[in-house]
Amino acid sequence: MKYWIWLGILISANAVADEPYRYDPARMQALIKVRCQELVDKQAVIEKRERLGHNQRWDQEKMSRRKAELREQYDRECTQPLAAPAAAPAGKPRY
């Protein structure tokens, strides 16, 4: 009995599944813009904490390491243009 219930659930879940993912350049640009803004905001928080003072030596070391990591991530992810998506091969698929 349980077998048939689970089988029915699996079949119905498969029937209402969403469409397969399709690449959308505009959505990807929006996601990258949000990610880059998050990196900038995190770096601004660190700079604000550095300006306020009252930081222990280990806090300053930790913040400087994190700030360097954020700068590297920003340079890697946000300063390079996006590569164009690969073109689909011409002709019929072989399978």
CNS distance restraints for C-alpha pairs under 8 A (distance, minus, plus):
assign (resid   1 and name CA) (resid   5 and name CA) 6.55 0.50 0.50
assign (resid   2 and name CA) (resid   6 and name CA) 6.19 0.50 0.50
assign (resid   3 and name CA) (resid   7 and name CA) 6.03 0.50 0.50
assign (resid   4 and name CA) (resid   8 and name CA) 6.02 0.50 0.50
assign (resid   5 and name CA) (resid   9 and name CA) 6.26 0.50 0.50
assign (resid   6 and name CA) (resid  10 and name CA) 6.15 0.50 0.50
assign (resid   7 and name CA) (resid  11 and name CA) 6.16 0.50 0.50
assign (resid   8 and name CA) (resid  12 and name CA) 6.05 0.50 0.50
assign (resid   9 and name CA) (resid  13 and name CA) 5.98 0.50 0.50
assign (resid  10 and name CA) (resid  14 and name CA) 6.15 0.50 0.50
assign (resid  11 and name CA) (resid  15 and name CA) 6.21 0.50 0.50
assign (resid  12 and name CA) (resid  16 and name CA) 6.44 0.50 0.50
assign (resid  13 and name CA) (resid  17 and name CA) 6.24 0.50 0.50
assign (resid  23 and name CA) (resid  28 and name CA) 7.96 0.50 0.50
assign (resid  24 and name CA) (resid  28 and name CA) 6.24 0.50 0.50
assign (resid  25 and name CA) (resid  29 and name CA) 6.14 0.50 0.50
assign (resid  26 and name CA) (resid  30 and name CA) 6.29 0.50 0.50
assign (resid  27 and name CA) (resid  31 and name CA) 6.22 0.50 0.50
assign (resid  28 and name CA) (resid  32 and name CA) 6.15 0.50 0.50
assign (resid  29 and name CA) (resid  33 and name CA) 6.08 0.50 0.50
assign (resid  30 and name CA) (resid  34 and name CA) 6.26 0.50 0.50
assign (resid  31 and name CA) (resid  35 and name CA) 6.17 0.50 0.50
assign (resid  32 and name CA) (resid  36 and name CA) 6.09 0.50 0.50
assign (resid  32 and name CA) (resid  78 and name CA) 7.39 0.50 0.50
assign (resid  33 and name CA) (resid  37 and name CA) 6.18 0.50 0.50
assign (resid  34 and name CA) (resid  38 and name CA) 6.25 0.50 0.50
assign (resid  35 and name CA) (resid  39 and name CA) 6.43 0.50 0.50
assign (resid  36 and name CA) (resid  40 and name CA) 6.31 0.50 0.50
assign (resid  36 and name CA) (resid  74 and name CA) 6.59 0.50 0.50
assign (resid  36 and name CA) (resid  77 and name CA) 7.59 0.50 0.50
assign (resid  36 and name CA) (resid  78 and name CA) 6.03 0.50 0.50
assign (resid  37 and name CA) (resid  41 and name CA) 6.10 0.50 0.50
assign (resid  38 and name CA) (resid  42 and name CA) 6.16 0.50 0.50
assign (resid  39 and name CA) (resid  43 and name CA) 6.26 0.50 0.50
assign (resid  39 and name CA) (resid  70 and name CA) 6.30 0.50 0.50
assign (resid  39 and name CA) (resid  73 and name CA) 7.88 0.50 0.50
assign (resid  39 and name CA) (resid  74 and name CA) 6.61 0.50 0.50
assign (resid  40 and name CA) (resid  44 and name CA) 6.18 0.50 0.50
assign (resid  40 and name CA) (resid  74 and name CA) 7.96 0.50 0.50
assign (resid  41 and name CA) (resid  45 and name CA) 6.31 0.50 0.50
assign (resid  42 and name CA) (resid  46 and name CA) 6.48 0.50 0.50
assign (resid  42 and name CA) (resid  70 and name CA) 7.84 0.50 0.50
assign (resid  43 and name CA) (resid  47 and name CA) 6.26 0.50 0.50
assign (resid  43 and name CA) (resid  67 and name CA) 6.08 0.50 0.50
assign (resid  43 and name CA) (resid  70 and name CA) 6.73 0.50 0.50
assign (resid  43 and name CA) (resid  71 and name CA) 7.97 0.50 0.50
assign (resid  44 and name CA) (resid  48 and name CA) 6.09 0.50 0.50
assign (resid  45 and name CA) (resid  49 and name CA) 6.26 0.50 0.50
assign (resid  46 and name CA) (resid  50 and name CA) 6.23 0.50 0.50
assign (resid  46 and name CA) (resid  63 and name CA) 6.38 0.50 0.50
assign (resid  46 and name CA) (resid  67 and name CA) 6.99 0.50 0.50
assign (resid  47 and name CA) (resid  51 and name CA) 6.22 0.50 0.50
assign (resid  48 and name CA) (resid  52 and name CA) 6.25 0.50 0.50
assign (resid  49 and name CA) (resid  53 and name CA) 6.71 0.50 0.50
assign (resid  49 and name CA) (resid  55 and name CA) 7.99 0.50 0.50
assign (resid  50 and name CA) (resid  55 and name CA) 7.35 0.50 0.50
assign (resid  50 and name CA) (resid  60 and name CA) 7.44 0.50 0.50
assign (resid  55 and name CA) (resid  59 and name CA) 5.91 0.50 0.50
assign (resid  55 and name CA) (resid  60 and name CA) 6.28 0.50 0.50
assign (resid  56 and name CA) (resid  60 and name CA) 6.31 0.50 0.50
assign (resid  57 and name CA) (resid  61 and name CA) 6.28 0.50 0.50
assign (resid  58 and name CA) (resid  62 and name CA) 6.06 0.50 0.50
assign (resid  59 and name CA) (resid  63 and name CA) 6.02 0.50 0.50
assign (resid  60 and name CA) (resid  64 and name CA) 6.05 0.50 0.50
assign (resid  61 and name CA) (resid  65 and name CA) 6.21 0.50 0.50
assign (resid  62 and name CA) (resid  66 and name CA) 6.17 0.50 0.50
assign (resid  63 and name CA) (resid  67 and name CA) 5.92 0.50 0.50
assign (resid  64 and name CA) (resid  68 and name CA) 6.18 0.50 0.50
assign (resid  65 and name CA) (resid  69 and name CA) 6.29 0.50 0.50
assign (resid  66 and name CA) (resid  70 and name CA) 6.15 0.50 0.50
assign (resid  67 and name CA) (resid  71 and name CA) 6.15 0.50 0.50
assign (resid  68 and name CA) (resid  72 and name CA) 6.21 0.50 0.50
assign (resid  69 and name CA) (resid  73 and name CA) 6.18 0.50 0.50
assign (resid  70 and name CA) (resid  74 and name CA) 6.05 0.50 0.50
assign (resid  71 and name CA) (resid  75 and name CA) 6.14 0.50 0.50
assign (resid  72 and name CA) (resid  76 and name CA) 6.06 0.50 0.50
assign (resid  73 and name CA) (resid  77 and name CA) 5.87 0.50 0.50
assign (resid  73 and name CA) (resid  78 and name CA) 7.86 0.50 0.50
assign (resid  74 and name CA) (resid  78 and name CA) 5.22 0.50 0.50
assign (resid  74 and name CA) (resid  79 and name CA) 6.97 0.50 0.50
assign (resid  75 and name CA) (resid  79 and name CA) 5.32 0.50 0.50
assign (resid  75 and name CA) (resid  80 and name CA) 7.57 0.50 0.50
assign (resid  76 and name CA) (resid  80 and name CA) 6.93 0.50 0.50
